[in-house]
Amino acid sequence: MSRLKTYKLWQQRLLRFDASQMTVTQFCLSEGISQASFYKWKKRFQDPSVQPKTQLAKPEAQFIPLRLTADSANDATVNSRQHDDRTPRQGSHSRGSPR
């Protein structure tokens, strides 16, 4: 279960507890949870800085617009040619002296 789903599950669970007329022991038995978990989550929700970490869910793709200028296009061509000059060409290696 994702963290966001767990957060929402406990949020709903604690709201149900507030609406119930049960003790913590009775509520935990009816929900099938431990009292330790109940108190842990209750404490988390009392802390105002606790929020679900939605960014841990699937991050959305972000695109950054790019604009090529004449200078950057020329730089790419020059870099490409420099790379080609460094690559050995077929048949350009020496074979040594013939016997």
Backbone as a printed PyTorch tensor [residue, N CA C, xyz], in Angstrom:
tensor([[[  0.8540,  -1.1680,   0.0000],
         [  0.0000,   0.0000,   0.0000],
         [  0.9030,   1.2360,   0.0000]],

        [[  0.5520,   2.2180,  -0.8130],
         [  1.3700,   3.4250,  -0.8850],
         [  1.2210,   4.2460,   0.3980]],

        [[  2.1760,   5.1230,   0.5960],
         [  2.1370,   5.9660,   1.7990],
         [  0.9090,   6.8730,   1.7990]],

        [[  0.5540,   7.3660,   0.6380],
         [ -0.6160,   8.2440,   0.5520],
         [ -1.8910,   7.4770,   0.9190]],

        [[ -2.0120,   6.2460,   0.4330],
         [ -3.1890,   5.4380,   0.7630],
         [ -3.2340,   5.1160,   2.2540]],

        [[ -2.0710,   4.8030,   2.8220],
         [ -2.0050,   4.5110,   4.2570],
         [ -2.4050,   5.7360,   5.0670]],

        [[ -1.9080,   6.8900,   4.6550],
         [ -2.2440,   8.1550,   5.3330],
         [ -3.7560,   8.3770,   5.3060]],

        [[ -4.3520,   8.2100,   4.1320],
         [ -5.7970,   8.4290,   3.9960],
         [ -6.5980,   7.3910,   4.7930]],

        [[ -6.1300,   6.1510,   4.8050],
         [ -6.8020,   5.1000,   5.5680],
         [ -6.8450,   5.4560,   7.0460]],

        [[ -5.7220,   5.8920,   7.5920],
         [ -5.6770,   6.2500,   9.0110],
         [ -6.4440,   7.5310,   9.2940]],

        [[ -6.4500,   8.4320,   8.3670],
         [ -7.2240,   9.6610,   8.5440],
         [ -8.7090,   9.3110,   8.6800]],

        [[ -9.2050,   8.4520,   7.7990],
         [-10.6060,   8.0230,   7.8560],
         [-10.8790,   7.2110,   9.1210]],

        [[ -9.9230,   6.3760,   9.4720],
         [-10.0880,   5.5340,  10.6610],
         [-10.2200,   6.3880,  11.9220]],

        [[ -9.3850,   7.4000,  12.0320],
         [ -9.4500,   8.2600,  13.2250],
         [-10.7210,   9.1090,  13.2430]],

        [[-11.2200,   9.4650,  12.0840],
         [-12.5090,  10.1740,  12.0290],
         [-13.6410,   9.2490,  12.4920]],

        [[-13.5630,   7.9720,  12.0860],
         [-14.5730,   7.0020,  12.5400],
         [-14.5040,   6.8340,  14.0530]],

        [[-13.2990,   6.8240,  14.5980],
         [-13.1610,   6.6850,  16.0440],
         [-13.8040,   7.8790,  16.7480]],

        [[-13.5420,   9.0880,  16.2490],
         [-14.1180,  10.2820,  16.8720],
         [-15.6460,  10.2380,  16.8590]],

        [[-16.2180,   9.6740,  15.8050],
         [-17.6730,   9.6000,  15.6990],
         [-18.2610,   8.4410,  16.5090]],

        [[-17.4200,   7.4810,  16.8370],
         [-17.9180,   6.3220,  17.5900],
         [-18.0340,   6.6600,  19.0750]],

        [[-18.7430,   5.8290,  19.7670],
         [-18.8790,   5.9700,  21.2210],
         [-18.0380,   4.9090,  21.9260]],

        [[-17.0030,   4.4030,  21.2220],
         [-16.2060,   3.2980,  21.7600],
         [-14.9630,   3.8030,  22.4880]],

        [[-14.4510,   2.9360,  23.3390],
         [-13.1480,   3.2050,  23.9410],
         [-12.0850,   2.8470,  22.8890]],

        [[-10.8650,   3.2350,  23.1660],
         [ -9.7750,   2.9080,  22.2410],
         [ -9.6430,   1.3940,  22.1140]],

        [[ -9.7370,   0.6910,  23.2240],
         [ -9.6250,  -0.7700,  23.2060],
         [-10.7170,  -1.3940,  22.3420]],

        [[-11.9620,  -0.9520,  22.5290],
         [-13.0770,  -1.4890,  21.7410],
         [-12.9010,  -1.1690,  20.2510]],

        [[-12.5160,   0.0590,  19.9550],
         [-12.3650,   0.4710,  18.5620],
         [-11.2540,  -0.3290,  17.8750]],

        [[-10.1180,  -0.4830,  18.5570],
         [ -8.9970,  -1.2180,  17.9720],
         [ -9.3720,  -2.6790,  17.7240]],

        [[-10.1050,  -3.2760,  18.6330],
         [-10.5690,  -4.6440,  18.4180],
         [-11.5040,  -4.7320,  17.2140]],

        [[-12.3910,  -3.7630,  17.0860],
         [-13.3400,  -3.7910,  15.9690],
         [-12.6610,  -3.5300,  14.6250]],

        [[-11.5660,  -2.7630,  14.6380],
         [-10.8390,  -2.4580,  13.4010],
         [ -9.7400,  -3.4710,  13.1040]],

        [[ -9.3940,  -4.2690,  14.1010],
         [ -8.3280,  -5.2460,  13.9120],
         [ -6.9430,  -4.6110,  13.8780]],

        [[ -6.7620,  -3.5910,  14.6960],
         [ -5.4770,  -2.8900,  14.7560],
         [ -4.9630,  -2.8940,  16.1870]],

        [[ -3.6700,  -2.6450,  16.3370],
         [ -3.1170,  -2.5960,  17.6880],
         [ -3.3140,  -1.2000,  18.2790]],

        [[ -3.3600,  -1.1560,  19.5930],
         [ -3.4780,   0.1350,  20.2660],
         [ -2.2270,   0.9830,  20.0360]],

        [[ -1.0840,   0.3280,  19.9290],
         [  0.1580,   1.0690,  19.6740],
         [  0.0760,   1.8030,  18.3310]],

        [[ -0.4330,   1.1180,  17.3070],
         [ -0.5900,   1.7690,  15.9940],
         [ -1.5920,   2.9130,  16.0690]],

        [[ -2.6750,   2.6780,  16.7770],
         [ -3.6890,   3.7170,  16.9220],
         [ -3.0850,   4.9770,  17.5300]],

        [[ -2.3650,   4.8210,  18.6410],
         [ -1.7980,   5.9930,  19.3030],
         [ -0.6770,   6.6380,  18.4840]],

        [[  0.0690,   5.8300,  17.7570],
         [  1.1290,   6.3670,  16.9020],
         [  0.5330,   7.2770,  15.8250]],

        [[ -0.5200,   6.7820,  15.1710],
         [ -1.1440,   7.5740,  14.1140],
         [ -1.8990,   8.7740,  14.6810]],

        [[ -2.5150,   8.6070,  15.8280],
         [ -3.2130,   9.7330,  16.4490],
         [ -2.2160,  10.8550,  16.7520]],

        [[ -1.0440,  10.4930,  17.2410],
         [ -0.0070,  11.4850,  17.5240],
         [  0.4700,  12.1630,  16.2330]],

        [[  0.6180,  11.3760,  15.1660],
         [  1.0410,  11.9520,  13.8800],
         [  0.0500,  13.0100,  13.3890]],

        [[ -1.2270,  12.7190,  13.5250],
         [ -2.2320,  13.6680,  13.0320],
         [ -2.3820,  14.8830,  13.9390]],

        [[ -1.9390,  14.7970,  15.1720],
         [ -1.9770,  15.9620,  16.0560],
         [ -0.8790,  16.9500,  15.7020]],

        [[  0.1830,  16.4630,  15.0350],
         [  1.2880,  17.3200,  14.6180],
         [  0.8660,  18.0350,  13.3270]],

        [[  0.7420,  19.3760,  13.3450],
         [  0.2540,  20.0910,  12.1600],
         [  1.2010,  20.0070,  10.9630]],

        [[  2.4550,  19.6420,  11.1910],
         [  3.3980,  19.5610,  10.0660],
         [  3.2890,  18.2380,   9.3140]],

        [[  2.4980,  17.2930,   9.8400],
         [  2.3570,  16.0020,   9.1740],
         [  1.3980,  16.1420,   8.0000]],

        [[  1.9090,  15.8650,   6.8290],
         [  1.1090,  15.8730,   5.6160],
         [  1.5040,  14.6460,   4.7980]],

        [[  0.6030,  14.1650,   3.9680],
         [  0.9860,  13.0220,   3.1380],
         [  2.0730,  13.4320,   2.1530]],

        [[  2.9660,  12.5270,   1.9010],
         [  4.0620,  12.8110,   0.9760],
         [  3.6240,  12.4120,  -0.4270]],

        [[  2.8450,  13.2830,  -1.0470],
         [  2.3020,  12.9680,  -2.3630],
         [  3.3800,  12.9150,  -3.4250]],

        [[  4.5110,  13.5730,  -3.1910],
         [  5.5550,  13.5310,  -4.1960],
         [  6.1810,  12.1390,  -4.2850]],

        [[  5.9270,  11.2710,  -3.3160],
         [  6.4300,   9.9210,  -3.3870],
         [  5.5790,   9.0590,  -4.3060]],

        [[  4.4000,   9.5480,  -4.6170],
         [  3.6020,   8.8540,  -5.6000],
         [  4.2740,   9.0670,  -6.9470]],

        [[  3.6350,   8.7130,  -8.0050],
         [  4.2460,   8.8340,  -9.3230],
         [  4.5430,  10.2960,  -9.6510]],

        [[  5.8110,  10.6230,  -9.8260],
         [  6.1310,  12.0030, -10.1790],
         [  5.7000,  12.2930, -11.6110]],

        [[  5.2070,  13.4900, -11.8210],
         [  4.7820,  13.8690, -13.1510],
         [  5.9980,  14.3160, -13.9500]],

        [[  5.9780,  14.0010, -15.2350],
         [  7.0690,  14.4230, -16.1130],
         [  7.0020,  15.9290, -16.2840]],

        [[  8.1590,  16.5280, -16.2840],
         [  8.2330,  17.9660, -16.4890],
         [  9.1000,  18.2240, -17.7140]],

        [[  8.6240,  19.0770, -18.5840],
         [  9.3580,  19.4050, -19.7880],
         [  9.9060,  20.8130, -19.6820]],

        [[ 11.1090,  20.9630, -20.1650],
         [ 11.7490,  22.2650, -20.1630],
         [ 11.8760,  22.7020, -21.6140]],

        [[ 11.2900,  23.8360, -21.9770],
         [ 11.3900,  24.2730, -23.3700],
         [ 12.8340,  24.6730, -23.6950]],

        [[ 13.2950,  24.2590, -24.8440],
         [ 14.6240,  24.6050, -25.3240],
         [ 14.5010,  25.3980, -26.6120]],

        [[ 15.4200,  26.3050, -26.8010],
         [ 15.4330,  27.0800, -28.0390],
         [ 16.8580,  27.0600, -28.5740]],

        [[ 17.0180,  26.5770, -29.7860],
         [ 18.3320,  26.5660, -30.4090],
         [ 18.5330,  27.8710, -31.1610]],

        [[ 19.6730,  28.4660, -30.9220],
         [ 20.0190,  29.6800, -31.6620],
         [ 21.0100,  29.3050, -32.7440]],

        [[ 21.3000,  30.2210, -33.6160],
         [ 22.2560,  29.9620, -34.6880],
         [ 23.6100,  29.5810, -34.1050]],

        [[ 24.0260,  30.2320, -33.0280],
         [ 25.3140,  29.9270, -32.4090],
         [ 25.3440,  28.5050, -31.8550]],

        [[ 24.2710,  28.0910, -31.1890],
         [ 24.2660,  26.7560, -30.6050],
         [ 24.2070,  25.6920, -31.6900]],

        [[ 23.5380,  25.9620, -32.8020],
         [ 23.4920,  25.0140, -33.9150],
         [ 24.8740,  24.8780, -34.5330]],

        [[ 25.6100,  25.9930, -34.6680],
         [ 26.9710,  25.9410, -35.2060],
         [ 27.8910,  25.1900, -34.2660]],

        [[ 27.7440,  25.4050, -32.9590],
         [ 28.5710,  24.6990, -31.9810],
         [ 28.3610,  23.1910, -32.0910]],

        [[ 27.1360,  22.7780, -32.2920],
         [ 26.8470,  21.3540, -32.4060],
         [ 27.5030,  20.7750, -33.6460]],

        [[ 27.5120,  21.5170, -34.7380],
         [ 28.1430,  21.0480, -35.9720],
         [ 29.6480,  20.9470, -35.7870]],

        [[ 30.2480,  21.9520, -35.1580],
         [ 31.6930,  21.9400, -34.9210],
         [ 32.0600,  20.7760, -34.0110]],

        [[ 31.3220,  20.5760, -32.9370],
         [ 31.6090,  19.4680, -32.0280],
         [ 31.4840,  18.1230, -32.7320]],

        [[ 30.5210,  18.0010, -33.6110],
         [ 30.3300,  16.7660, -34.3510],
         [ 31.5250,  16.5060, -35.2630]],

        [[ 32.0150,  17.5380, -35.9280],
         [ 33.1750,  17.3810, -36.8180],
         [ 34.4240,  17.0350, -36.0220]],

        [[ 34.5950,  17.6520, -34.8470],
         [ 35.7660,  17.3490, -34.0310],
         [ 35.7280,  15.8870, -33.6010]],

        [[ 34.5680,  15.3900, -33.2870],
         [ 34.4450,  13.9980, -32.8890],
         [ 34.8110,  13.0900, -34.0580]],

        [[ 34.3590,  13.4340, -35.2730],
         [ 34.6620,  12.6300, -36.4500],
         [ 36.1610,  12.6020, -36.7200]],

        [[ 36.8660,  13.7270, -36.4800],
         [ 38.3030,  13.7880, -36.7260],
         [ 39.0800,  12.9100, -35.7630]],

        [[ 38.5520,  12.6720, -34.5910],
         [ 39.2530,  11.8590, -33.6020],
         [ 39.0110,  10.3700, -33.8040]],

        [[ 38.0180,  10.0210, -34.5880],
         [ 37.6840,   8.6210, -34.8020],
         [ 38.5800,   8.0510, -35.8860]],

        [[ 39.2940,   6.9550, -35.6310],
         [ 40.1570,   6.3900, -36.6780],
         [ 39.3150,   5.9270, -37.8560]],

        [[ 39.8200,   6.2040, -39.0260],
         [ 39.1110,   5.7960, -40.2450],
         [ 39.5840,   4.4080, -40.6680]],

        [[ 38.7110,   3.7230, -41.3120],
         [ 39.0330,   2.3790, -41.7490],
         [ 40.1560,   2.4280, -42.7970]],

        [[ 41.1530,   1.5900, -42.6680],
         [ 42.2390,   1.5280, -43.6260],
         [ 43.3230,   2.5690, -43.4000]],

        [[ 43.2200,   3.3870, -42.3520],
         [ 44.2160,   4.4530, -42.1510],
         [ 45.3530,   3.9950, -41.2480]],

        [[ 45.2790,   2.8100, -40.6910],
         [ 46.3380,   2.3720, -39.8010],
         [ 47.4960,   1.8080, -40.6260]],

        [[ 48.6860,   1.8950, -40.0920],
         [ 49.8540,   1.3940, -40.8320],
         [ 50.0250,  -0.0890, -40.5740]],

        [[ 50.4630,  -0.7730, -41.5770],
         [ 50.6360,  -2.2100, -41.4620],
         [ 52.0930,  -2.5960, -41.2620]],

        [[ 52.9520,  -1.6400, -41.1830],
         [ 54.3670,  -1.9690, -41.0590],
         [ 55.0010,  -2.0990, -42.4400]],

        [[ 56.2590,  -2.4040, -42.4870],
         [ 56.9580,  -2.4680, -43.7860],
         [ 56.7420,  -3.8380, -44.4370]],

        [[ 56.5100,  -3.8500, -45.7510],
         [ 56.3150,  -5.1300, -46.4280],
         [ 57.6220,  -5.9050, -46.5270]],

        [[ 57.5700,  -7.2110, -46.5640],
         [ 58.7860,  -8.0080, -46.6540],
         [ 59.0460,  -8.4490, -48.0360]]])
